[in-house]
Amino acid sequence: MKENVYIRVSIAGFDFVIGPLDAIQQQKAQNFKSFFSKGKHGINLRVFSNGTIPDISLDTRVFSSGSHWQLYRINKDYYFKITSCEKNKEFISRLAVFPSDFSSAKIYTYSPVGDKGFPLEYPLDQILLIHLSALNKGVLLHACGVVLKEQGLIFVGSSGAGKSTIGGLFSEYKQALILSDDRIVAKKEGSDFMIHGTPWYGSLGLCSPSKVRLKKIFFLKKSVRNSITPLSAYESFKRLTSFSFLPYWEKAPLTKTLSTINSIASIKNLCYELSFQPDKGIVGLVEDVL
């Protein structure tokens, strides 16, 4: 591979130009291969891999994830600091600097063992999509997205709820397209909500950069029998909020995300509780309410 290459990635309608990347970083970028784009324009994520991480004043911290990333505000810029651990020693592995509108970024990478990694890998990739979605009438959901007969279905649930199982059943019996079995972006585009696939998949291992108009949302509940129950707008809002990735770190994008969730929950005949056991009968039951 050539050195100092730029790659272009498109996720949920957001286009990124990432680079320059060395050969190792390009190889790690293959996780995003299905989302590579030929577009010439996008959010420019300028990468600095010389091992120097700019200093940050600790008193500018405004949010901590409680684990390995923190957010700082200096003037009007966002500073996302991501820490890693090698040989029992913690260090700053990435520092991403964004203006308030997230129109560009500078990403600094470092590793004491020379493993620079791909700059847009977890958790920065999802932090970025959460924030951009919030600013653009969208939300990242913990869900499986399925395209069936050109209609978009979302199956929402926590880890172990059966998202990959449901995705597998639809893929097997209806040859449906799986957008992702773990992370889906729902976004208002024109007068419709569209659902987009993401590169972040679960145990099914399937994902697609495609998008489709949202038709139904099903909240998963394991049961000894299959049944579907309509949900009120209030109950739909509560459940959607529980399974959304919210930008807790900033009031404005958080408010926008909650407004988007409320708009989705208010759509009539959209949200249902899906009680199910893992058999192909669930496929026909879902089809009956489309």
C-alpha positions in Angstrom: 0.0 0.0 0.0 1.1 3.6 -0.6 1.9 5.9 2.2 0.0 9.0 3.1 -3.3 8.0 1.5 -6.7 9.6 2.1 -9.8 7.4 2.2 -13.4 8.5 1.9 -16.1 6.9 4.0 -19.9 7.6 4.0 -22.1 6.5 7.0 -25.8 7.4 7.3 -25.4 10.2 4.8 -22.4 11.8 6.5 -19.3 11.8 4.3 -15.7 11.8 5.7 -12.3 12.3 4.1 -9.7 10.7 6.4 -6.0 11.0 6.1 -3.1 10.9 5.6 -2.9 7.2 6.5 0.1 5.0 6.5 -0.1 1.3 5.3 -1.0 -0.1 8.7 -3.8 2.4 9.2 -5.1 1.7 5.7 -5.2 -2.0 6.5 -7.2 -1.4 9.7 -9.6 0.9 7.7 -10.8 -2.3 5.9 -13.4 -2.7 8.7 -15.2 0.2 6.9 -14.7 -1.2 3.4 -18.4 -1.5 2.6 -18.8 2.2 3.5 -15.9 3.5 1.3 -17.1 6.3 -1.0 -15.9 7.9 -4.2 -17.2 11.3 -3.2 -14.7 14.2 -3.4 -16.2 16.2 -0.5 -17.0 15.6 3.1 -15.9 16.3 6.7 -12.2 16.5 6.6 -10.6 14.4 9.4 -7.0 15.4 9.3 -4.8 12.8 10.9 -1.5 13.5 12.7 0.4 10.4 13.5 3.8 11.7 14.6 3.2 10.7 18.2 2.7 14.2 19.6 -0.5 14.8 21.5 -1.3 18.4 22.3 -1.6 19.3 26.0 -5.1 19.9 27.4 -5.9 21.8 30.6 -7.7 19.5 33.0 -10.0 22.3 34.2 -11.7 22.5 30.8 -13.2 19.0 31.1 -17.0 19.0 30.8 -17.8 15.3 30.5 -16.3 11.9 31.3 -17.6 8.6 30.0 -16.5 6.9 33.2 -14.1 4.7 31.2 -11.7 5.6 28.5 -12.8 8.9 27.0 -13.4 12.4 28.2 -14.7 15.6 26.6 -13.1 19.0 27.0 -14.2 22.5 25.8 -11.6 25.0 24.9 -13.0 28.3 23.6 -15.7 26.9 21.2 -13.9 23.7 20.2 -14.6 20.1 21.4 -11.6 18.0 22.5 -12.3 14.3 22.7 -9.5 12.5 24.6 -9.3 8.8 24.3 -7.0 6.7 26.5 -5.7 3.2 26.0 -3.5 0.8 28.0 -0.3 -1.0 27.0 1.8 -3.1 29.4 -0.3 -1.8 32.3 0.4 1.8 31.5 -2.4 4.2 30.5 -1.7 6.8 27.8 -3.6 9.1 25.5 -4.0 7.2 22.2 -6.1 9.7 20.3 -7.1 13.3 20.7 -9.8 14.6 18.3 -10.4 18.3 18.0 -13.7 19.5 16.4 -15.2 23.0 15.9 -18.7 23.3 17.4 -20.4 22.5 14.1 -18.3 19.3 13.6 -17.5 20.5 10.0 -13.8 19.2 10.3 -11.4 17.6 12.7 -7.8 17.2 13.7 -7.1 13.7 15.0 -3.8 13.1 16.8 -2.8 9.4 17.4 -0.1 7.9 19.5 1.1 4.4 20.7 4.2 3.6 22.8 4.6 0.4 20.8 4.2 2.1 17.4 0.7 0.7 16.6 -1.0 3.9 15.4 -4.4 2.3 14.8 -7.1 3.6 12.6 -8.1 7.1 13.8 -11.8 6.6 13.3 -12.2 3.4 15.3 -14.2 2.9 18.5 -15.3 4.9 20.4 -14.6 8.0 18.2 -16.5 6.7 15.2 -19.7 6.3 17.2 -19.2 9.5 19.3 -19.0 11.3 16.0 -22.1 9.7 14.5 -24.1 10.3 17.7 -23.3 14.0 17.6 -23.7 14.5 13.9 -27.0 12.7 14.0 -28.2 14.9 16.8 -27.4 18.0 14.7 -29.2 16.6 11.7 -32.6 15.4 13.1 -31.2 11.9 13.6 -30.5 9.3 16.3 -28.2 6.3 16.7 -30.2 3.3 18.0 -29.2 0.0 19.6 -31.2 -2.0 17.0 -31.2 -4.4 14.0 -32.3 -2.8 10.8 -34.0 -4.9 8.1 -35.1 -4.0 4.5 -38.0 -6.2 3.6 -39.9 -5.5 0.3 -38.4 -2.0 0.2 -39.7 -1.2 3.6 -37.5 -0.4 6.6 -38.0 -2.3 9.9 -36.2 -1.7 13.1 -35.9 -4.3 15.9 -34.8 -2.6 19.1 -33.3 -4.3 22.1 -30.3 -4.5 24.5 -27.5 -7.0 24.1 -28.9 -10.5 24.2 -32.5 -9.4 23.4 -32.5 -11.2 20.0 -31.6 -8.6 17.4 -29.1 -10.9 15.6 -31.6 -13.8 15.9 -34.3 -11.7 14.3 -32.0 -10.5 11.6 -30.9 -14.0 10.8 -34.5 -15.2 10.5 -35.4 -12.5 8.0 -32.2 -13.0 6.1 -32.8 -16.8 5.9 -36.5 -16.9 5.1 -37.1 -13.7 3.2 -33.6 -12.9 1.8 -34.1 -9.6 3.4 -31.2 -7.0 3.5 -29.7 -6.5 6.9 -28.5 -2.9 7.4 -26.8 -3.9 10.7 -27.8 -6.2 13.6 -26.6 -3.8 16.3 -26.5 -0.1 15.4 -28.9 1.8 13.1 -29.3 5.5 12.4 -32.8 6.9 12.0 -32.8 10.3 10.4 -35.5 12.8 9.2 -34.9 13.5 5.5 -37.6 15.6 3.8 -41.0 14.5 5.1 -39.9 10.9 6.0 -37.7 9.2 8.5 -35.1 7.0 6.8 -33.0 4.3 8.4 -29.4 3.8 7.6 -27.0 0.9 8.0 -23.8 1.3 9.9 -20.5 -0.5 10.0 -21.1 -1.6 13.6 -22.7 -5.1 13.6 -23.4 -7.7 16.1 -22.9 -11.5 16.1 -24.7 -11.9 12.8 -21.8 -10.0 11.2 -23.9 -8.3 8.5 -24.1 -4.7 7.6 -24.9 -2.5 4.6 -24.5 1.2 3.7 -28.0 1.2 2.2 -31.0 3.3 3.5 -34.7 2.9 3.3 -37.8 4.7 4.5 -38.8 3.7 8.1 -42.0 1.6 8.2 -42.2 -0.1 11.6 -40.3 -0.3 14.9 -40.5 -3.4 17.1 -39.2 -3.6 20.7 -38.0 -7.1 21.4 -39.2 -9.2 24.3 -38.4 -12.9 24.6 -41.4 -15.1 25.2 -42.8 -18.6 24.9 -45.2 -17.4 22.1 -45.2 -14.9 19.3 -47.3 -11.8 19.6 -47.4 -8.1 18.6 -48.8 -5.3 20.8 -49.2 -1.7 19.6 -47.6 0.9 21.9 -48.7 4.4 22.8 -46.7 7.5 21.8 -45.7 7.9 25.5 -44.5 4.3 25.8 -42.7 4.5 22.5 -40.9 7.6 23.6 -39.7 6.0 26.8 -38.5 2.9 25.1 -36.8 4.7 22.2 -35.0 6.9 24.7 -33.8 3.9 26.6 -32.2 2.3 23.5 -30.8 5.5 21.9 -27.2 6.6 22.1 -27.6 10.1 23.5 -25.1 13.0 23.5 -25.1 13.5 27.2 -22.1 15.7 27.0 -23.8 18.8 25.6 -27.3 20.2 26.3 -28.1 21.5 22.7 -27.5 18.2 20.8 -29.1 16.2 23.6 -32.3 18.4 23.4 -32.3 18.0 19.6 -32.0 14.2 19.9 -34.9 14.0 22.4 -37.0 16.1 20.0 -36.2 13.7 17.2 -37.1 10.7 19.3 -40.4 12.4 20.2 -41.1 13.0 16.5 -40.6 9.3 15.8 -42.6 8.1 18.7 -45.5 10.4 17.7 -46.0 8.7 14.3 -49.2 6.7 14.4 -49.1 2.9 14.1 -45.3 2.8 14.1 -44.1 1.2 17.3 -45.0 -2.2 18.7 -43.8 -4.7 21.3 -42.7 -7.9 19.7 -42.8 -10.9 22.0 -41.2 -13.8 20.3 -39.5 -17.2 20.4 -36.8 -17.8 17.8 -38.7 -19.6 15.0 -39.7 -18.6 11.5 -43.3 -18.0 12.6 -42.2 -14.6 13.8 -41.4 -13.6 10.2 -45.0 -14.1 9.0 -46.4 -12.3 12.1 -44.3 -9.2 11.4 -45.4 -9.3 7.7 -49.0 -9.2 8.8 -48.7 -5.7 10.3 -46.8 -4.1 7.4 
